[in-house]
């Protein structure tokens, strides 16, 4: 069976979906690891306070990344 124009589109779409899911999986793994480490070490508020702005910055960037991927893959 010869590849058609539709099969090329389908292959591209599936590749994009795998990439999107890989990014989501990576983001969830990072979030889970940070959550686990925070619970495991029982960091108190005095120790954690200097890094709170970095946590919010990284979390915000991850949310923006997920929104951009969602917009890219579902609107185009």
Residue pairs with C-beta under 8 A, 6 or more apart in sequence:
16 73
17 73
20 69
20 73
23 65
23 66
23 69
24 66
24 69
27 62
27 65
27 66
30 62
31 62
34 55
38 48
